[in-house]
Amino acid sequence: MSISELIERLEIAGVTFGDLAKRAMEDVNIGDFTDYDIEPFWEDRPIPFLFTEYGSTRTISAPHMIGTLLHHLEVCEGQDILIIGSKGGYLSAILDRMVGEYGSVTLIEPNQEVRRYTEERIEDHSKSGIMRIIGSLEEDEEIGSFERILVTGSVREIPEGVEHLVIDGGFVLGPFGGPVHQRLLKKERQGEIWFDTDLGGVVFGPMEVDETQSGILDPESLASHIEDALELVEGLVEIEEVASTRIRNLILSLREMPAGLPSIDEDSTEEEILEHPVVDLIMSEIDWLGPLWPIFSEFLSIDIANPGSSGEVVEFLGDHEDFVP
């Protein structure tokens, strides 16, 4: 399988690729940015590039999402681009090819382990223009300004300190929303006013990940997921006011739980699980929550779209349907 064949399949499915993006993707080898099996990539799936010391998986986005981001970034040669969240360096290497020798690509990667990995991969990449990676905005007080800023993880709003880096007429592109579902938004700056363009629903992992959290029973994480799912459900079906109030009170109770709760993992006993404060709270609300839970679980489980798969038979429904990384 070649990248050209994959792009052709994606175009048939409705994903748009400009000539500049095609040439750049054809010139950058995905295998240079991961040591893991790249076969899923040819089936339009995300692939891992790093398993961190805390056990979390960091991935390179699926080709259809990469193509979608490149299309909506509206990249031209000579531009200066900022990427927040490195994704292992693959996407930045493609953008480096697109902006060329008179452009630049700056990456901000706050996770030290991911940053070291990305630095090594970029070091081996044959650069077209200027490429650099930093850990935060504070590391470079004269970072400059950018025509395009890409955020590669879900955020509620434009990250602090980023707005003033966008030139007049430039924009920020990224997934804005909660942990379950976001909207891919282009936030364009016109003078002191910002204009939003909604480019469709997406599902990305969070931009800021605290890998020391206690997994699936972390109360703050669970509260955010339920809150996000509630917003989705209320937009599609009618929920009684009493039930809605109870759910919001549950979210508040989860957020008021103390820090440092015990961790639950695959080796935990049934007794340890049932005695966990989060489980105890959920079980105390089970009489009213139980009938609603099937609805919420439907929204808390996300299927990965892969319109470029060789086995995909249903056409991709346009440019702005739900994408997942």
N, C-alpha and C positions, 0 to 999 in steps of 0.2 A: 504494500500500500504506500502511495506517495501522498505528500501534502496536497499536491495539485488535484489528485483524484478525490481527496476528502473535501477540498474546497468546492469542487464541482458538485458533489453530492449535497453539500450544504446550500449551495446556490439553487439547486433544484427544489430543495425543501423550503426556500424562501429567505435564507440568510444572505444579506447583502455584503459583498466584498468589493472594495475599490481596487484599481490596478496597483496602487502604491502598497496597499495592505497585502495583496496577493504576492507581489514580488518579495516583500519583506518576510512573509511567512515561509515562502519557498526557500529563502536564503538562510533561515535560522533552523537549526536541527534541534527538535524537541529532546532528543536523546542526550544532548549536552547539558540539560538542566535537571535531569533526574537519573538515578541509578536503578530505578524500578522499571518493571515491565511497562512498555509503552503501547502494548496491543490495545488496551481499553481506549487510548486516545484516538486510534483509527476508527473506533466504534463510537466516537463523539462522546466520550466519558471523561470526567476529571481523572487525573492520575496523581498519586502522591509523589512528593519530592523529598519529604522529610518526616520522620517520626521523632518527635521531640523527647527529651529526657523525662517529661511528665506523661508521655504516652499519647499525646494528641497527634493527629495526622494533619499535615499541611499539604495542600494540593495545588496543582496547576489546573486552572479552569478548563472545562470542556471546550473543544474547538468552536462550537456554535456561539458560546458566550464570548470567547476571545474575539471572534469575528464581529459580534454585535457591539462590543465595547469599541473596537477599532473603528467601526462604521460611524458610531455616534460621537466619537472624539473629533471627527472631521480634521484629521491630521494633515498638515502640509509640511513640505521640506523647510528646514530652517527654524522651526518652532522650538520653544523651550517648554518641556513637559515635566510635571511633577507627579509621581506615583506614590500614593500612601498605602503601604502594604505590598511587599515585593513579589509575592507569588513565586518565589524561587528564582526570579530573574528572567524567565522566559518571555513574559509579556514586555518587559522593559527592553530586552534585546530586539524584539520585533519593532518596537517604537524607535529604537536607536537607528535601525535601518531606514525607517520611514522619514525621520527628520533629517537624516544625512549629516554630512560633515559640518554644516553650519548650524546645526541644532544641538540640543542637549536634553538628556534624560536624567532627572534627579529622583532617587528613591528614598523614602523615609520608611524604615523598618524598625519599630521599637523593640521587637523581640531579639535579644542578643544572639540566641542560637540560630534563628532564621537569618539574621543579618550576616553572621559569619559564613553560613552556607552560601548565601547569595553573593557575597563578596568574592568567594572562591570561583563561583561559576561565571561571574561577570569578568573576572580577571582573565579567564581563558577565552572569553568571547572576543572576536575580532571586531573592535568598535568602529563605527562609522563617524561618530561625533564624540561629544563629551558625555561620559557616564560617571555617576558617583552615587554613593549610598551613605546615608547618615542615620543616626538613631532617633533624632528628634529635631524640631526646628531650633531648639536652644543651642544645638551644636554649631549652627552657622547663622550668626546674626545678620550676615549680608548674603542671604540665600538668593536674593533677586526676585524677579516676578516671572509669571508664566502665562502662556496663552491657554494652556489646558492643564487641569488638575484632575487626576483619576483616583478615586477612592475604591479600593478593591475589597472592602469588607463593609458589612452593614453598620450604619450610623443613624442616629436620630436627627442630627443636624450637621452642618459643615463643621469639621473639627476646629477647635479653638486655635486662633492665630493664622488660619489658612485664608480667610476671606481677603485680607489685604494683599495677598500674594498674587491675586488674579488681576491681570491687566484689564482695562476697559475694553469690553467686547469679548473678553475671554469667558471661560466657564468651568464649573466643577461638574464632573460626571460621577455618579455613584449610586449605590443602593441605599435608599433612605427609608427607615422604618424600624420595626422590632425584630426579634430573633426568628420569628416564624415566617414572616412575609415582608417584603419591601417593595417599593416602587423605584424603578430605575429613572432617576431624575437628572436632567441637564439644568443646572442653575447658572444662568448667564448674567454677567454683570454689565449693566449699562449705566455708567456714571455711579451714582450712589444707590441705584435701584437694582434689585435682583429679580429676574424673571425665570419662572420654573416651566420646563417642558416635561410632561409625563411620558415616558417611553415604554411603559408596561410593567407588569409584575415580575419580580425576580426573587430568588432565595439565595442569599449569601450568608456565610458564617460571619460572626461579629468581628468588627475591626479590632476591638480591644478584648483580648481573651486572658483572664486570670487563670493560669493553668494550675494554681494551687487550690482552686475551688474544689468542693467535695462532690463533684460529678453530678449525676442526675438528681440527687436529693439536695443540692444546694438551693436554699430557699429563695434567694434573690433571682437566680436563673429560672427556677420553676415559676416564680411570680411573673417574670417578664414574658415567659412563653404563654402562660395562661392569659395574661393581659392582651398579648398580641392576638391570640386565638379568639378571644372574646370580641375584639374589634372586628375581626374577619366574620365571625359567626353573626354578629348583630347587623352586619351589612347585607347578609343573605337571608336570614330567617328571623322571625319575631320571637324574642325571648321575653317572658313576663318580667315586669319590673322587680318583683320580689326576688326572682332567681338572679337577675342581673345585679341587684344590690348585694345578695349573698356572695356572689362570685367576687365582687369588688372588695367585700370585707375579707374574704379568704386571701386575696392578693395582698391586702394590707397586713393581715396577720402573718403571712409568710415573710414580708419585708421587715416586720418588727422582731423577727426571731434573732437571737444573739449570734454573734460570730463564733467560729470555732466548734461548730457541731461535729459529731463523729462522722467519719467517712464510711460509706457503704460500697463494697466491691463484690466481686464474684465469689470471694471466700467468706463473706459474711453469713452468719447463721440466720435462720428464719426468725429466731427470737430477737436477734440484733436488729433485723430489718423492721419488725413489727413495733419494737420499742423506740425506734428512731423518732425524734420529735416531729419531723416533717410528715412521716407516715401516720403518726398518732393524730396530728392535726387533720390530715386528709380523711382518715377513718372516722373522726368525730363529726365530720360533715357529710358522711357517705349517704345518709338518708335522702337528702335533696340533690347531692352532687352525682350520685350513682346514675340516675336516669339521664343526666346531661352529658356524662363523660363520653359515651360513644360519639356524640356530635363533636366534642372537642378533640378527641383522639384522631378523628378523621382529618382535622386541620393541623394537628401536630405531627402527622406523618406526611412527608413530602416525597413524591416520586420524581426521579431525575429524568428530565426530558433529554433525548439524544436524537434530534432530527437528522443528523448526519450519519446515523448508523446504517450499515449495509443491510440490516434486517428490518429497518423502520419502513413500514408500509403506508402510514398515514402522513399526508403532507403537513408540513409545518404551517400553521395558520397565520402567515404574515410576519412582519418584522417586530411587532410589539406584543406578541403573546408571552405567556409566562416562560421565562428563562431561568435556568438554575446553573450555578457554577460547577 
